[in-house]
Amino acid sequence: MRKFKTFFHWTVIVPLLASIFYLSGALGYSALANTVGATLLFGSVLAAVHHAEVVAHKVGEPYGTIILAVCITILEVGLIISFMLSGSKGALTYARDTVFAAVMLILNGILGLCILVGGVRYREQFFAKSSATTYLVSLVAILVLTLILPNYTSSIRGPFYTEPQLIFVALACLTIYGTFLMVQTVRHRNYFVDDNGDENHEADKPSIIKTTVSLVLLIICLAVVIFMAKGLSPVIEGFVKSIGAPKALVGVIIASVVLLPEGFAAVRAARNNQIQSSVNLALGSALASVGLTIPAISAVCVIYNIPFVLGLDIKSVILLGLSVVITMLSLSHGKTNVLYGTVLLVNLAAYIFTVIFP
């Protein structure tokens, strides 16, 4: 009877209803349909967080956070590639803008909010410095290779890579990310494990059947979030245009929606005094967003001979550098407080402000 009731839980019903609603083609038909779609989208976000926690509870850290980060990244890559292959206006810079927005939102928004929430509730929270260092060493190298170096190569004019350069950078990203995963899951797994709870007791772990169902529903939820965000993008574009803001704000809003499941999961972990899980989710998502997205986009662009811009403008480079430096300093001592979170959130506000008022 309990198993039967599980299939009627809202975390099962909502993503299935959202999938049916999206496939029906009703999204964008009217203001009421858009409201229903937005409601189902946010319900799917909350359901995704629940199912991610079930999977993470079963497989343990750091595998749970890796699964969530990689699932979202794969779906994000699919969204970017479909947009670029359609030849829509702005396709040339869409991959760069999406990756940059995701990194800024993760480093300043998700991580900053986790640190602030944890600091307000517990004053100080502790995590392994070695985990943050491992994440940041990998992330900084990939960010420089993908978003900054293209501005300074001389084989081709502009913020582009030639085909050989693109292939090399893609392989470099995969090498760094692959080695990071080996360190995170095998050689130095202890760096990333949260010791502040009893969540790993075997008696409390969900069954294999429940975990499998949650994994499938997690993928469905993430797909719904991604594609509904794309479906609602004309509505978002209309809103942005109505307030006279630059079109770049649309990318920030869509990236925010896509990252909601990870954001909710990370903040909830911080509220439960599991800041190590929050760090794993935030930095792991940022690393996957760049380390997997750029190689996938590069492969498609090389195969179909599609040019795309990678290098950031000088304003964005400054904001990215500021975000990375603040993140490194905030995580350098292995403990957090409200100041670190506040500064990161102010930096996020500066980024969004300069998008609206460039």
N, C-alpha and C positions, 0 to 999 in steps of 0.2 A: 504493500500500500504506500509506503514511504517513497519507494522508487517511482511509483506511478505519479505521486504528487510532485516529484521533482521536475517532471516534464511539463507541469503547469505553473512552474515558478516564473515570475515576471522576467527573470534574466534569460529565460528560454523563449517566452512568448514575444517579448519586445523585438529582439533582433529578427525573428521570423516574420513578424508583422511588417517590420521596416523593409525587409527584403522583398516581400510581396508588394508593398507600396511602391518601392523603387522600380521594380520590374513591370508594374502596371503602367508606368509612364505618366502617372498623375502629377509628379513633381514638376512645378513650374506652370501648371495649368491655370491656377488661380491663387489669390492671396490666402484663401483657406487651405488649399492643398500645400502651399509652402509652409504655413504654420504647422500643419500636421507633420510634414516632413521634418521640420526643424525639431519638433517635439520627439519624434521617433529617433532622430539623429542623436539627441542628447541622452535619450533612454538607452540607445545602443552603446554610447560612451560609458555610461555607468555599468551596463551589463558586461562590457569588455573588461572593465576593471575587476569585476567579480570573478570572471572566468580566468583572467590572468593570475589572480591570487590563488585560485584553486590549482592551476597548473604549477605555479611557483611553489606552492605548499607541498605538492607531490614530488617534484623533481629536486627541490631544494635550491639554495643559492650556490653559484650565481646563474645556474641554468634557467631559472624562471625569468629573470630580467632579460637574459639573452633572447629567449623565445619571443617575448613581447616586443623588444627592440627590432629584431630581425623581421617579424611579421609585419610590423608597421612600415619598415623600410621597403620591403618587397612590394607592398601595395602602393606605397608612395612612388616607387620607381615605375610601376605600371601606369600610374596616373600621369607622371611626367612624360613618359615615352608616348602614350596615346595623344597627349597634347602636342608634342613636337612633330609626330608623324602626320597630324592633321594639317600642319602648315598654318596654324592660326597666327594672328597678329601677336607678336611678342614671343613667339616660339624660340627665337634666337637666344634670348636671355632667360627663358623660363626655368631651365634646370639650375642655373647659377642663382637666380633670385630665390627659388624655393629652398635650395640647400642653405643659402646664407640666412634666410629668414628662420629656418628650422634651428640652425646653430645658435642664433641670437636669442630666440625664444627659449631654447633649452638651457643655455648657460646662464642667462640673466633671469628669465621668468620662472621656469620650473625649479632650477637649483636655488635661486634666490628665495622663492616662496617657501620651499622646503626648509631652508636654513632659518628663515624668519619665523615660520610656524613652530618649528622645533625649539628655537631660542626663546620664544614667548612662553611656551609651555614648560620647558625643562631647563631654561637658562643656558645650559651648555649640553651639547651632544657630541659623542666621540665616535670616530671611525678610523680605519687603518690608513695612515698617511701613504703607505706603499701602494694602496689601491688607487688613490687619487693621482699619485705620480705616474703610475703605469698608464692610466687613462690619458692624462694630459700630454705625456711624451708622445704617445701615438697620435693624439688628436692634433697637436700643434704641427707636427711634421706633415700630416695629410692636408691640413688647412693651408699651409704655406705652399705646398706643391700644387694644389688644385685651384686656389682662389687668389693667390698673390703673385706667384712666379710667372704666370702667363703674361702679365703686364710688362715683364722685363726681358723676355726672350726676343731674339732679333731675326729669327728665320722667317717670320711673317709679321706684318704690321697689325697693331691692335691687340686687344686682350684675348688672343686666340692661341691655340697650340696647333702645330702641324700634325699630320697623321702619325709619324714616328714618335713625336713628343707625347701625343695623346696616349698611344699604346704604352709607352714607358711609364707615364704617370699612373695609368690604370693598373699596370702590373705592380708598381710600387705601392699603391693603395691596398691592393689585395694582399701583398706580402706583409705589410705592416699589420693589417687587420687580422689576417690569418695567424700571424705569430702572436698577436695580442690574445686571440681566442685560445691558443694553446697554453699561454701563460695563465689566463684566467681560469681555465677549466682543468688543467692538468698539473703543470709544474708549480704554480704558486696559487692554487685555489684558495688557500687560507687567507690570502690578502683580501678577498672579496666576500668572505662569509661573515654574517652578522651573528655575534654570540650573545645578543641581548634578549633572547627569548627562548621559548620552549616549542617553537613552531615545528621543530624537526622530529618530535617524538613520533615513532612509528604508529602508535595507537590513534593519533589524531589525524593522520594523513588520509586523504580521500582515496577511494578505490580506483583501480585502473579504469573501470568503465566510466565512472564519474569524471575522471581526469581526461579521458579520450573525448567524451561528450563536450566538456568544457573547452578543450583545445579546438574542436571543430567549430563550436559556437564563438570562440574568440576570433577565429579567422573570419567567420561570417560578420561579426560585429565590426571588425576593423574594415572589411570590404564595404560594408554599409556606410560607415563614417566617411571613407575616402570618396566613394562615388556620390553620396548625397551632398558632400561638400562641393564636388564638381558640379552636380546638378543645380545647387543653389548659387553657384558663382555668378550667373547673370543677375540674380536678385541682389547679391552683394555688390556687384559692379554698379547696378542702378543706384543703390544707396550711397556708395562712395561718390559717384558722379553728382548726386543730388546735393551733397554737402560740400562739393567743390574740392574734394581731396584728390591727390594724385592717384593714378591707377595702381601704383606700386603697393598701395594699402590693401588692395584686394588679395595679393599674395600673402601678406602678413595675416590677414583674417583667415584665409583658407588654411594656412599652415597651423594657425592656432587651433582650428577645429580638428585637424588631423592629429595634432599632438595631445588633444584632450585626454585620451585614455591613459597615456603615460603620465601626464601631469597629475591626474586624479590619483593614480596608483602611487606616485612618488610622494605626494603631499600626505596621503593617508599613512604611508609608512613613516614619515617624519612625525606625524601626530601620535603614532604608536611607539615612538622612541626607537625607531629602526632607521636611523639616518644613513647607515651603511647601504641599506637597500635603496634609499633615495638617491644616494650618490651613484650606485650601480645603474639605476634606471636612467638618471639624467645624463651622465657622461657616456654611458653605454649607448644611449640613443643618439647622442651627438656624433659619436664615433661611427656608428653604423650608418647614419644619415649621409655622411661624407664618404666613408671608406667603402661602402657598397654601392651607393647611388652613382657616384662619378664613374667608376668602372663600367657599370651597366649602361649608363647613358653613352659613354665613350664607345662601347662596342656597337651599339645601335647606330650611332652617328658615323662610325667608320664603315660599317656594312652598307648603309644607305647613302653615304656621302652627304651627310647633313652638317653644315657648319653650325657651331654654337659657341657662345661667349662664355668664358670661364672667369676671366680676371675681373676683380672688383674695382670700382672707382675709388678715388683717394679718400673720400668721406667714409665709405664703407670699410675700407682697410683700417682707418683710424678707430672706428667703432669696434671692429672685430678685435684689433690689437688690445684696446681697452678692456673688452670683455674677457679675453684670455688672461691678461695680466691680473685683473681683479679676481678671477676664478682661481688662478694659481696661488695668489696670496691668501685668499680666503680658506683654501684647503691645505695650506702648507704646514699647519700645526696639528692636524688631526682632531681638531675640535671646532665647534661653531658657536656663534652668538648672534644676537639680533643685528648688530652693526653690519656684519658681512652680508646678511640677507637684504638689509635695507639698501646698501650700496649697489648690489646687483640689480635690485628692482628699479632703482633710480636710473641705472644705466639702460635698462630695458625701456623705461619711459623716454629717455633721451633718443634711443633708436627709433621708437614709434613716432616721437615728435618730429624728428628730422625726416622721416618718411612722409608725414603729412605736410610739413613745412620745410621742404628741402633747401 
